[in-house]
């Protein structure tokens, strides 16, 4: 019985990564190079500058299903990401 439980647990663990999306591969603080290596080049880039010389960019990607998702960089590092419809 214990071996059966271990086998089922290992299969569940292996399959848990099968449903990952591009958004799941992004983490706060990642560099642009790290994001590009993880999920590829964006389909669109919007650049803006805020007060005090802070540089902000938003990268747009095609989402799985309807809409897009955006990754926001502040001073070259990921500050956040979200689904956009």
Buried (B, 14 or more C-beta within 10 A) or exposed (E): EEEEEEEEEEEEEEEEEEEEEBBEEBEEEBEBEBBEEEBEEBEEEEEEEEEEEEEBBBBBBEBEEEEBBBBBBEEEBBBEBEBEE
